Amino acid sequence: MKNEITIGISGNIGSFSEEAADYYCQKNNIKDYKLLHLVSVEKTLKTLDEKKIDKAIFPIENSNGGIVIEAIYAISNYNFNIEKIFEIDVQHCLLVQKGINVSDIKNIASHPQALKQCRMYIKQKFPNTELQEYSDTAGAAKDLCNGILTLDTAVIAPKICNKLYKLDILEESIQDLKFNFTTFIAAIK
């Protein structure tokens, strides 16, 4: 008999989706589980549809940034059951390579939702900075760590990404609303 459940999430290692999945498992007393980091909602729901995972966890809406558009398009392509809808508090950090200062930043990369949730902060502190949309907040942090993004790029990502990807935190809780909740769906087939 299989005890361990496999949960597909729409994020990389260190993403808010990973945090949401860990929170979900803790609240539902699920101790034996493994996460598959599938990055996109589309891939997460496709993998659930193919019955390669037991559950899918993905974001649907944020209290500040609104509907997660990517999720709406993906949801329209698949049939699944909603097991639970829950929220987590999302706190964004501005992360950079070691030794980079605020004055060095020319680009900011992150998921479109994170950019929306931090739009006033960016407008006030970085009015001339180029914004780069990324498929995942943690993925942007990983690519900054690996040199895929240039040194003059900062990323908006979860705090844990500074340790996972050896980045410096320039500022914490940069989201426009200090109470910034994202609603997630736990889906089953």
C-alpha positions in Angstrom: 0.0 0.0 0.0 1.3 3.4 -1.0 1.6 5.8 2.0 3.5 8.7 0.5 1.5 11.1 -1.6 3.0 13.0 -4.5 1.9 16.7 -4.8 2.6 18.7 -7.9 3.1 22.4 -7.4 3.3 25.3 -9.8 6.7 26.6 -8.6 10.4 25.9 -8.2 12.2 25.0 -5.0 11.7 28.0 -2.7 8.5 29.2 -4.3 5.4 30.4 -2.6 3.6 27.3 -4.1 6.1 25.1 -2.2 5.4 27.1 1.0 1.6 26.7 0.3 2.0 22.9 -0.2 4.0 22.5 3.1 1.4 24.6 4.9 -1.4 22.5 3.4 0.3 19.3 4.5 0.9 20.6 8.0 -2.7 21.8 8.5 -4.1 18.5 7.1 -1.7 16.3 9.1 0.0 14.9 6.0 3.5 13.8 7.0 4.6 11.4 4.2 4.6 13.4 1.0 7.0 14.5 -1.8 6.7 17.6 -3.9 7.2 17.7 -7.7 8.2 21.3 -8.8 6.3 21.6 -12.0 6.7 25.4 -12.3 3.5 26.2 -14.3 -0.1 25.7 -13.4 -0.6 24.2 -16.9 2.0 21.6 -16.3 0.7 20.9 -12.8 -2.8 20.3 -13.9 -1.7 18.3 -16.9 0.3 16.0 -14.6 -2.7 15.6 -12.3 -4.9 14.8 -15.3 -2.4 12.1 -16.3 -2.6 10.8 -12.8 1.1 11.1 -12.3 0.5 13.0 -9.0 -2.0 12.6 -6.2 -2.7 16.3 -5.7 -2.0 19.6 -7.4 -1.5 22.9 -5.5 -1.5 26.2 -7.3 -2.4 29.9 -6.7 -5.6 31.3 -8.0 -5.9 34.9 -6.6 -4.0 37.4 -4.6 -5.6 40.0 -2.3 -3.5 42.8 -4.0 -2.5 41.4 -7.4 -5.9 39.9 -8.3 -6.6 36.8 -10.3 -3.6 34.7 -11.4 -4.3 34.8 -15.1 -2.1 31.8 -15.9 -4.2 29.7 -13.5 -7.5 30.7 -15.2 -6.3 29.6 -18.6 -5.0 26.3 -17.2 -8.1 25.6 -15.2 -10.2 25.9 -18.4 -8.3 23.0 -20.0 -8.7 20.3 -17.3 -11.3 18.6 -15.2 -10.5 18.1 -11.5 -12.1 18.3 -8.1 -11.3 21.1 -5.6 -10.3 19.4 -2.4 -9.6 22.6 -0.5 -9.2 26.3 -1.0 -6.8 28.0 1.5 -4.7 31.2 1.9 -1.1 31.9 2.9 0.5 35.3 3.7 2.9 36.2 1.0 5.9 38.4 1.9 8.2 39.5 -0.9 11.9 40.3 -0.7 14.2 42.1 -3.0 17.2 39.8 -3.7 20.5 40.5 -5.5 23.9 38.9 -6.1 26.4 39.3 -3.3 27.9 42.8 -3.3 25.3 44.5 -5.4 23.8 47.8 -4.1 20.5 49.5 -4.8 22.3 52.0 -7.1 23.5 49.0 -9.3 20.0 47.7 -10.1 18.9 48.3 -13.7 16.4 45.4 -14.0 13.9 43.6 -11.7 12.7 40.1 -12.6 9.9 38.1 -11.1 6.5 36.5 -11.7 3.9 38.9 -13.1 1.9 38.5 -9.9 4.8 39.5 -7.7 5.5 42.5 -9.9 1.8 43.5 -9.5 1.9 43.1 -5.7 5.0 45.3 -5.5 4.1 47.9 -8.2 4.0 51.0 -5.9 7.3 50.0 -4.2 8.9 49.6 -7.7 7.4 52.8 -8.9 8.7 54.8 -5.9 12.1 53.2 -5.5 13.0 52.1 -9.0 11.0 54.3 -11.5 13.5 53.8 -14.4 14.1 50.1 -13.9 13.3 47.6 -16.6 10.8 44.9 -15.5 11.2 41.3 -16.7 8.3 38.8 -16.2 9.4 35.4 -15.1 7.4 32.1 -14.9 8.2 31.8 -11.2 9.6 33.9 -8.4 12.0 31.2 -7.2 13.0 30.5 -10.8 14.1 34.1 -11.2 16.2 33.8 -8.0 17.7 30.5 -9.2 18.6 32.1 -12.6 20.2 35.1 -10.9 22.3 32.7 -8.8 23.4 30.8 -11.9 24.3 33.9 -13.8 21.5 33.6 -16.4 20.3 37.0 -15.3 22.8 39.9 -15.3 24.4 41.2 -12.2 22.5 44.5 -12.4 19.2 42.5 -11.9 17.3 42.2 -8.7 14.6 39.6 -8.2 11.4 39.7 -6.2 11.1 36.3 -4.4 10.4 34.6 -1.1 12.9 35.1 1.7 14.0 31.5 1.7 15.5 32.0 -1.8 18.3 34.1 -0.3 19.6 31.0 1.4 18.7 28.5 -1.3 20.4 30.5 -4.0 23.1 32.4 -2.1 21.6 35.9 -2.7 21.6 39.0 -0.5 18.4 40.5 0.8 18.3 44.2 0.0 14.8 44.7 1.6 12.1 42.5 3.1 8.3 42.8 2.9 8.3 45.0 -0.2 4.8 44.2 -1.2 2.5 47.2 -1.3 0.0 45.7 1.2 1.6 44.4 4.4 -1.3 41.9 4.6 -0.8 40.2 1.3 -2.7 36.9 1.0 -2.7 34.4 -1.9 -5.5 31.9 -2.3 -4.4 28.4 -3.4 -6.3 25.4 -4.6 -5.6 21.9 -3.6 -6.9 19.8 -6.5 -7.5 16.0 -6.9 -8.6 13.9 -9.8 
